[in-house]
């Protein structure tokens, strides 16, 4: 029957696209995570290369999915874009650049909010590393950046999952404030 033949053909095509999405998003997500870890290790050159690879992978995937737009909203795609956005911000911050997202791959506002909130967690880790090295100015720069991000997230009056992400960012700010406090106490003990 022609109807079932067409349905079967469409299902096979969708399965192939789904497998492509899973494979490519897994690779991009891994590259983004490795970029963040590279920054924490002080390998800014490696981090930049990894985040660039993840971006190219996701940009290519977005282009491929124009023929299958429903997959653009697949959870794997959205998670990989958010992780890429987070890695992008971490690398840009480590290089002293002004924060912003690249035009491609395109990140929806929800992924940008998630990336910003998760970025504050990575900066919290960086604050601890900087505090152990007694780099007070770096800790202060991290504090000002996270404080600014949190302020903007609060002003956005978010709801649902985006609100939960903003609440995580507030908790990250609190941790950084505790790092600053501990650092100030230790500085006074040394004096």
Secondary structure, 3 states (H helix, E strand, C coil): CHHHHHHHHHHHHHHHHHHHHHHHHHHHHHHHHHHHHHHHHCCHHHHHHHHHHHHHHHHHHHHHHHHHHHHHHCHHHHHHHHHHHHHHHHHHHHCCCCCCCCCCCCCCHHHHHHHHHHHHHHHHHHHHHHHHCCCHHHHHHHHHHHHHHHHHHHHCCCCHHHHHHHHHHHHHHHHHHHHHHHHHHHHHHHC
